[in-house]
Amino acid sequence: MIPEKHKEPIERQRAVPPGIDKIVLFTLDEPCYGLPVSNIERAIRAVEITPLPRAPQAILGIINMSGRIIPVIDLRLRLRLPAKEMNCNDQFLISRTFTRSVALIVDHVIGIREFPGGKIVNTENTLPFAEYLQGVAQLEDGLVLIYNLDHFLSLDEERELDSALQGTKA
């Protein structure tokens, strides 16, 4: 559940003072993860996923959100976490990449956290093996891993997904 002070639509919270990074925090099992708020449209309760034939392995299927067909990325697979059955308490983060909207299944959306400039350590050069990781920040009770959503699907997976989605329009 998003705390009361974060109940307004996420898109209204994008005006950030210079030097402040806003990150949407969420959990998958117990670790805390994050995505820049600029990538997030909204958080919704999980709904049934329709399988999408010929989609890349990282795509669980599609959902219909107000007439928009949105692919659902298996974030656990992408981050090499153990698989877990989706349940009614899970949430979707409706997110925007450079090319499309996607839904990410998360266990729980914690809320939005502001990090003053310099508090997020850029990991692109220091941890090149962590292909989706954009940065790391310190929380009171541990670290938050901040990911780059635009790297979650390769160009080949993007093409595969486009092809599979074309099949849904027939």
Secondary structure as GFF3:
##gff-version 3
##sequence-region A 1 170
A	DSSP	three_ten_helix	4	6	.	.	.	ID=ss1
A	DSSP	three_ten_helix	10	13	.	.	.	ID=ss2
A	DSSP	beta_strand	20	27	.	.	.	ID=ss3
A	DSSP	beta_strand	32	36	.	.	.	ID=ss4
A	DSSP	three_ten_helix	37	39	.	.	.	ID=ss5
A	DSSP	beta_strand	40	45	.	.	.	ID=ss6
A	DSSP	beta_strand	59	65	.	.	.	ID=ss7
A	DSSP	beta_strand	68	73	.	.	.	ID=ss8
A	DSSP	alpha_helix	75	78	.	.	.	ID=ss9
A	DSSP	beta_strand	91	96	.	.	.	ID=ss10
A	DSSP	beta_strand	101	106	.	.	.	ID=ss11
A	DSSP	beta_strand	108	116	.	.	.	ID=ss12
A	DSSP	beta_strand	120	122	.	.	.	ID=ss13
A	DSSP	beta_strand	133	139	.	.	.	ID=ss14
A	DSSP	beta_strand	142	147	.	.	.	ID=ss15
A	DSSP	three_ten_helix	149	151	.	.	.	ID=ss16
A	DSSP	alpha_helix	155	168	.	.	.	ID=ss17
###
